[in-house]
Amino acid sequence: MTRLVVDLNCDLGESFGAYSLGNDAAILPFVSSANIACGFHAGDPAVMRETVQLALEHQVAIGAHPGLPDLVGFGRRNMSISAEEAFEMVVYQVGALSAFAKAAGGYLHHVKPHGALYNMAATSPGLSEAIAEAVYKIHPEAFLYGLAGSELIRAGKKLGLKTASEVFADRTYQQGGTLTPRTHPNALVQNETLAVQQVLRMVKEGNILSQQGQLAAIQADTVCIHGDGPHALSFARQIREALQQEGIAIQAPGL
């Protein structure tokens, strides 16, 4: 019987000023890959450098987390951007994070868009193709993380990139496998037990129970735990323990 393997990823480096990293250092022992903010929605050069170093110390795969240029809105507000602008934003941010990884003796393992850019790309072929092209042209060996079943995953595969279909521990789903928008009630999973149960269902059974009470098929290569969530550290610890108890290996894609 083939052993199940899944990646646990977390969005990190989303603060400002050296060593103001919040829960980042505490969460890193429980995850296998880190998506590090690149300065547009959060983060700055000092935080990028320190977060990269912490990830290397914990042997956690380093990923770039490019977002929209919206510090006030934390990159979670939609912006009207062209495919060309999306390409330029991703090249700029991924290039910066990759440079910090190289300077610290590491390398860029993956790219995962952040917030509104991630959600916009999930349904827009034009934006998703621009993002995938940016990754392909500067880091063709990197994994592209995207929402399971999304246009971003399709665009990455079309270009020949390695992709990882992402699911969320702390978000609820709509029928068809889409995320419940954050502006809607019950968009977030606040209960730790429910978060663990949701992750185990997605990883072991390949489906998700939607808010409409129906099952939707879903592929879970990597599970996201939001580092800025109030239960982030507890979620990370309990989810890792639950997966290990089920005999599921925790490992970044391709490693």
The 8 nearest C-alpha neighbors of each residue, nearest first, counted from 0:
[[1, 2, 3, 246, 247, 4, 203, 248],
 [2, 0, 3, 4, 247, 246, 248, 203],
 [1, 3, 0, 4, 247, 248, 246, 5],
 [2, 4, 247, 248, 1, 5, 246, 203],
 [3, 5, 248, 247, 249, 2, 250, 6],
 [6, 4, 249, 220, 221, 250, 248, 7],
 [5, 7, 221, 251, 250, 249, 31, 222],
 [8, 6, 222, 30, 31, 221, 223, 32],
 [9, 7, 32, 223, 33, 30, 222, 31],
 [8, 10, 224, 33, 223, 225, 226, 34],
 [11, 9, 34, 226, 225, 33, 35, 8],
 [12, 10, 35, 13, 226, 34, 9, 23],
 [11, 13, 35, 36, 14, 42, 50, 46],
 [12, 14, 42, 41, 11, 36, 15, 35],
 [13, 15, 42, 12, 20, 41, 19, 46],
 [16, 14, 42, 43, 46, 19, 17, 13],
 [15, 17, 19, 46, 45, 18, 14, 43],
 [16, 18, 45, 46, 19, 15, 49, 20],
 [17, 19, 20, 16, 46, 49, 45, 21],
 [20, 18, 17, 16, 21, 15, 14, 46],
 [19, 21, 18, 23, 14, 22, 12, 46],
 [20, 22, 23, 19, 24, 14, 18, 25],
 [23, 21, 25, 24, 26, 20, 232, 226],
 [24, 22, 26, 25, 20, 21, 11, 27],
 [23, 25, 27, 26, 22, 53, 20, 21],
 [24, 26, 22, 23, 27, 28, 232, 29],
 [27, 25, 23, 232, 24, 28, 29, 22],
 [26, 28, 29, 30, 24, 25, 23, 57],
 [29, 27, 26, 30, 57, 25, 24, 31],
 [28, 30, 27, 26, 235, 236, 239, 31],
 [31, 29, 7, 27, 8, 32, 28, 26],
 [30, 32, 59, 7, 251, 250, 6, 8],
 [33, 31, 60, 8, 59, 30, 251, 61],
 [32, 34, 9, 61, 8, 62, 35, 10],
 [35, 33, 62, 10, 64, 63, 11, 9],
 [34, 36, 11, 64, 63, 12, 62, 33],
 [37, 35, 64, 12, 42, 13, 41, 38],
 [36, 38, 92, 65, 39, 42, 64, 96],
 [39, 37, 42, 43, 41, 40, 36, 44],
 [38, 40, 68, 41, 66, 37, 67, 69],
 [39, 41, 70, 74, 73, 69, 66, 68],
 [42, 40, 13, 38, 39, 36, 70, 14],
 [41, 43, 38, 13, 14, 15, 36, 12],
 [42, 44, 38, 46, 45, 15, 47, 37],
 [43, 45, 47, 46, 48, 42, 38, 37],
 [46, 44, 17, 48, 47, 43, 16, 49],
 [45, 47, 49, 43, 17, 48, 44, 42],
 [48, 46, 44, 50, 45, 49, 43, 51],
 [47, 49, 45, 51, 46, 50, 99, 44],
 [48, 50, 52, 46, 51, 47, 45, 53],
 [51, 49, 53, 47, 52, 48, 12, 46],
 [52, 50, 54, 48, 53, 49, 47, 100],
 [51, 53, 49, 55, 50, 54, 56, 48],
 [54, 52, 50, 56, 55, 51, 49, 57],
 [55, 53, 59, 51, 57, 56, 52, 58],
 [54, 56, 58, 52, 57, 53, 59, 51],
 [55, 57, 53, 54, 58, 52, 59, 51],
 [56, 58, 54, 55, 59, 28, 53, 27],
 [59, 57, 55, 56, 54, 60, 31, 53],
 [58, 60, 54, 31, 32, 57, 55, 61],
 [61, 59, 32, 108, 33, 31, 251, 58],
 [62, 60, 33, 108, 107, 32, 59, 34],
 [61, 63, 109, 34, 110, 108, 33, 107],
 [62, 64, 110, 35, 34, 93, 96, 65],
 [63, 65, 36, 34, 111, 35, 112, 113],
 [66, 64, 112, 92, 37, 113, 89, 63],
 [67, 65, 113, 40, 39, 116, 74, 112],
 [66, 68, 74, 69, 40, 39, 116, 65],
 [69, 67, 39, 40, 70, 66, 74, 38],
 [70, 68, 74, 40, 72, 71, 67, 73],
 [69, 71, 40, 73, 72, 41, 74, 68],
 [72, 70, 69, 73, 74, 40, 41, 68],
 [71, 73, 74, 69, 70, 75, 76, 40],
 [74, 72, 70, 40, 75, 71, 69, 41],
 [75, 73, 40, 69, 67, 72, 114, 76],
 [74, 76, 115, 114, 73, 72, 77, 116],
 [77, 75, 74, 115, 72, 78, 73, 69],
 [76, 78, 115, 75, 79, 116, 119, 74],
 [79, 77, 80, 76, 67, 115, 116, 69],
 [78, 80, 77, 81, 84, 119, 82, 76],
 [81, 79, 78, 84, 82, 85, 83, 126],
 [82, 80, 84, 83, 85, 79, 126, 125],
 [81, 83, 85, 126, 84, 129, 125, 86],
 [82, 84, 86, 81, 85, 87, 129, 80],
 [85, 83, 87, 81, 86, 82, 80, 88],
 [84, 86, 82, 88, 83, 87, 89, 129],
 [85, 87, 129, 83, 89, 84, 133, 130],
 [88, 86, 84, 90, 85, 89, 91, 83],
 [89, 87, 85, 91, 86, 90, 84, 92],
 [88, 90, 92, 86, 91, 87, 93, 65],
 [91, 89, 87, 93, 133, 88, 92, 94],
 [92, 90, 88, 94, 89, 93, 87, 95],
 [93, 91, 95, 89, 94, 37, 90, 65],
 [94, 92, 96, 90, 95, 63, 91, 89],
 [93, 95, 97, 91, 92, 96, 90, 98],
 [96, 94, 92, 98, 93, 97, 91, 99],
 [97, 95, 99, 93, 98, 94, 63, 37],
 [96, 98, 100, 94, 107, 99, 95, 93],
 [97, 99, 101, 95, 96, 100, 102, 94],
 [100, 98, 102, 96, 101, 97, 48, 103],
 [101, 99, 105, 97, 106, 103, 98, 102],
 [100, 102, 105, 98, 104, 103, 99, 106],
 [101, 103, 99, 100, 104, 98, 105, 97],
 [104, 102, 100, 101, 105, 99, 52, 51],
 [103, 105, 101, 102, 100, 106, 55, 99],
 [106, 104, 100, 101, 103, 55, 107, 102],
 [107, 105, 100, 101, 108, 97, 61, 104],
 [106, 108, 97, 61, 62, 109, 100, 141],
 [109, 107, 141, 61, 62, 60, 106, 142],
 [110, 108, 142, 62, 141, 143, 107, 63],
 [109, 111, 63, 143, 62, 144, 64, 142],
 [110, 112, 144, 64, 143, 63, 113, 145],
 [113, 111, 117, 65, 64, 66, 116, 110],
 [112, 114, 66, 117, 64, 65, 116, 111],
 [115, 113, 75, 117, 116, 74, 118, 66],
 [114, 116, 75, 118, 117, 77, 76, 119],
 [115, 117, 119, 114, 118, 113, 66, 120],
 [118, 116, 112, 113, 120, 114, 115, 119],
 [117, 119, 115, 121, 120, 116, 114, 122],
 [120, 118, 116, 121, 117, 115, 122, 123],
 [121, 119, 127, 123, 126, 117, 122, 118],
 [120, 122, 149, 150, 118, 151, 119, 123],
 [121, 123, 120, 150, 119, 149, 124, 118],
 [124, 122, 120, 125, 126, 121, 127, 119],
 [125, 123, 127, 126, 150, 128, 122, 120],
 [126, 124, 128, 123, 127, 82, 129, 120],
 [127, 125, 82, 129, 120, 128, 123, 124],
 [126, 128, 151, 120, 124, 130, 129, 125],
 [127, 129, 131, 154, 125, 126, 130, 124],
 [130, 128, 86, 132, 126, 127, 82, 131],
 [131, 129, 133, 127, 132, 86, 128, 126],
 [130, 132, 128, 134, 155, 133, 129, 135],
 [131, 133, 135, 129, 130, 134, 128, 136],
 [134, 132, 130, 136, 86, 131, 135, 90],
 [135, 133, 131, 138, 132, 137, 136, 139],
 [134, 136, 139, 132, 138, 133, 137, 131],
 [137, 135, 133, 134, 138, 132, 139, 131],
 [136, 138, 134, 135, 139, 133, 90, 94],
 [137, 139, 134, 140, 135, 141, 136, 107],
 [140, 138, 135, 141, 136, 134, 137, 160],
 [139, 141, 138, 142, 160, 161, 135, 108],
 [142, 140, 109, 108, 138, 139, 143, 107],
 [143, 141, 109, 161, 162, 144, 110, 108],
 [142, 144, 162, 110, 109, 111, 163, 161],
 [145, 143, 111, 163, 162, 110, 164, 142],
 [146, 144, 164, 165, 152, 151, 147, 111],
 [145, 147, 165, 149, 164, 148, 121, 166],
 [146, 148, 164, 165, 149, 218, 145, 166],
 [147, 149, 146, 152, 150, 164, 217, 176],
 [150, 148, 121, 151, 146, 152, 147, 122],
 [149, 151, 121, 153, 152, 122, 124, 154],
 [152, 150, 127, 154, 149, 153, 121, 145],
 [151, 153, 155, 149, 154, 150, 145, 156],
 [152, 154, 150, 156, 151, 155, 157, 149],
 [155, 153, 157, 151, 128, 152, 156, 127],
 [156, 154, 160, 152, 131, 158, 157, 153],
 [155, 157, 159, 153, 158, 160, 154, 152],
 [158, 156, 154, 155, 159, 153, 160, 152],
 [159, 157, 155, 156, 160, 154, 131, 132],
 [158, 160, 156, 157, 155, 161, 135, 139],
 [161, 159, 155, 156, 158, 162, 139, 142],
 [160, 162, 142, 143, 159, 156, 141, 163],
 [161, 163, 143, 142, 144, 160, 152, 155],
 [162, 164, 144, 220, 165, 143, 221, 145],
 [165, 163, 147, 220, 145, 146, 219, 218],
 [164, 166, 146, 221, 147, 145, 222, 219],
 [167, 165, 222, 219, 223, 221, 147, 146],
 [168, 166, 223, 222, 169, 170, 224, 165],
 [167, 169, 194, 198, 224, 170, 223, 222],
 [168, 170, 188, 167, 187, 194, 224, 189],
 [171, 169, 187, 188, 167, 186, 168, 172],
 [170, 172, 186, 179, 187, 178, 188, 210],
 [173, 171, 178, 209, 179, 177, 176, 210],
 [172, 174, 209, 177, 210, 179, 176, 178],
 [175, 173, 209, 176, 215, 211, 172, 213],
 [174, 176, 215, 177, 173, 216, 209, 172],
 [175, 177, 174, 173, 215, 172, 217, 178],
 [178, 176, 173, 172, 175, 179, 174, 146],
 [179, 177, 172, 173, 180, 171, 176, 170],
 [178, 180, 172, 186, 171, 173, 181, 177],
 [181, 179, 182, 183, 178, 186, 184, 171],
 [180, 182, 186, 183, 179, 187, 184, 185],
 [181, 183, 180, 184, 186, 179, 185, 187],
 [184, 182, 181, 180, 186, 185, 179, 187],
 [185, 183, 186, 182, 181, 187, 180, 179],
 [184, 186, 187, 183, 171, 188, 179, 181],
 [187, 185, 179, 181, 171, 184, 183, 170],
 [188, 186, 170, 185, 169, 171, 189, 181],
 [187, 189, 169, 170, 190, 194, 171, 186],
 [188, 190, 187, 191, 169, 230, 194, 193],
 [191, 189, 193, 192, 188, 194, 169, 230],
 [190, 192, 194, 193, 234, 195, 189, 233],
 [191, 193, 195, 194, 190, 196, 237, 197],
 [192, 194, 196, 190, 195, 191, 197, 188],
 [193, 195, 191, 197, 168, 192, 196, 169],
 [194, 196, 198, 192, 238, 197, 193, 199],
 [197, 195, 193, 199, 194, 198, 200, 192],
 [196, 198, 194, 200, 195, 199, 193, 201],
 [199, 197, 201, 195, 200, 196, 168, 202],
 [198, 200, 196, 202, 201, 197, 203, 195],
 [199, 201, 197, 204, 203, 198, 202, 196],
 [202, 200, 205, 206, 198, 199, 204, 207],
 [201, 203, 199, 219, 200, 205, 204, 198],
 [204, 202, 200, 199, 201, 205, 3, 198],
 [203, 205, 200, 206, 201, 202, 199, 207],
 [206, 204, 201, 217, 202, 218, 216, 203],
 [205, 207, 216, 217, 201, 215, 204, 214],
 [206, 208, 215, 214, 201, 209, 216, 217],
 [207, 209, 214, 213, 212, 215, 210, 206],
 [210, 208, 173, 172, 211, 212, 174, 213],
 [209, 211, 212, 173, 172, 208, 171, 174],
 [212, 210, 209, 213, 174, 173, 208, 214],
 [211, 213, 209, 210, 208, 214, 174, 173],
 [214, 212, 209, 208, 211, 215, 174, 210],
 [213, 215, 208, 207, 209, 206, 216, 212],
 [214, 216, 207, 206, 175, 176, 174, 217],
 [217, 215, 206, 205, 207, 214, 176, 218],
 [218, 216, 206, 205, 215, 219, 147, 207],
 [219, 217, 205, 147, 164, 220, 216, 201],
 [218, 220, 202, 221, 166, 165, 164, 201],
 [221, 219, 164, 163, 5, 165, 6, 218],
 [220, 222, 6, 165, 219, 5, 7, 164],
 [221, 223, 7, 166, 167, 165, 8, 6],
 [224, 222, 167, 8, 9, 168, 7, 166],
 [223, 225, 9, 168, 226, 8, 231, 169],
 [226, 224, 227, 10, 228, 9, 231, 223],
 [225, 227, 10, 231, 228, 9, 11, 224],
 [226, 228, 225, 229, 231, 10, 13, 11],
 [227, 229, 231, 230, 225, 226, 224, 232],
 [230, 228, 231, 227, 232, 226, 189, 233],
 [229, 231, 233, 228, 232, 234, 189, 191],
 [232, 230, 228, 234, 226, 233, 229, 235],
 [231, 233, 235, 234, 26, 230, 236, 22],
 [232, 234, 236, 230, 235, 231, 237, 191],
 [235, 233, 231, 237, 232, 236, 230, 238],
 [236, 234, 232, 238, 233, 237, 29, 231],
 [235, 237, 233, 239, 234, 238, 29, 240],
 [236, 238, 240, 234, 239, 235, 241, 233],
 [239, 237, 241, 235, 195, 240, 236, 234],
 [238, 240, 242, 236, 237, 241, 235, 243],
 [239, 241, 237, 243, 238, 242, 244, 236],
 [242, 240, 238, 244, 243, 239, 237, 245],
 [243, 241, 245, 247, 239, 244, 240, 238],
 [242, 244, 246, 240, 245, 247, 241, 239],
 [245, 243, 241, 246, 242, 240, 247, 239],
 [244, 246, 242, 243, 247, 241, 199, 240],
 [245, 247, 243, 244, 248, 242, 3, 2],
 [248, 246, 3, 242, 243, 245, 4, 249],
 [247, 249, 4, 3, 5, 250, 246, 243],
 [250, 248, 5, 6, 4, 247, 7, 31],
 [249, 251, 6, 31, 5, 248, 252, 4],
 [250, 252, 6, 31, 254, 32, 253, 60],
 [253, 251, 254, 250, 6, 163, 220, 142],
 [252, 254, 251, 250, 142, 161, 108, 141],
 [253, 252, 251, 250, 60, 108, 31, 6]]
